[in-house]
Amino acid sequence: MTKYTTLAIFIVLFLGMVAAKETQGQRICRQILLNDSCDGPLCTELCDRKLGGFGQCYRTVDRRFICLCNFIC
């Protein structure tokens, strides 16, 4: 029983280190694609095609709608 417990602990630690290594160093970058007017489906498609990310329309302080693309740097 002790062997299995020790083995289980090492497996959990190993998997935790592998998962941490995969996500380490990934940063989310943002880029404005459409500055004056934004159409939701167009924004999503443009962001996916150009940068491989996820685009959404946001309203700015001065009441413009922009397409903001979030992607992994």
N, C-alpha and C positions, 0 to 999 in steps of 0.2 A: 504494500500500500504506500509506503514511503517513496518508493521509486516512481510511482505514478504521480504522486503529489509534486515531487521535485520536477519531474518531466513537464507537468502541466504549468508550473510556475515559469520554467525556462521558455516554454512555447509562448506564453502570454507576454513575457518580457521581450522576446525576439520579435513577435508580431507588432508590439508597441513601438519598437525602434524602427522597424521597416515602415510603418505608417507615418511616423514622425519625419522620417527622411524624405518621403514622397512629397509631403506638403511643405517642407522647409524650403524657403527661398522663393515661393510663389507669391507674387504681389499682384494686387488688382490695380490696373491702370484705367484711366478714364480719358475719353476724348470726345469732344463735341463734333458731330458729323454734320448736322443741319442746324444752322444758326438762327434762321428767322421763322420758318414754319416747320411743323413736324406732323407727319402722318405715321401713326403707330405701326402698321404692317410694313411700311417702307423703311422706317427706322430700324425695326428688328431685322429685316432682310439685309439692309445695307451694312449694319454692324456685323452680322454673321458672315457676310461675304468678304468684307474688307479686313476685319480684324479677328474673326472667329470668336466674337463675344456676344453679349446680350444688350440690345439697345432699347431704351425707353424714352418717351417724351416727358419732359419736365417743364414746368412753368417757372420762368425767372422772376426776379423782383420787379423788373420793368414790364411784366406781363407778356413776354414773348414765349413761344414754345420752342424748345431746342431738343435735338436728339442727342442724348448722352449715351455713349457706348462704354460698357464695362467689359474689360477683357484681361486675361492673364498676361502679364508682361513677359 
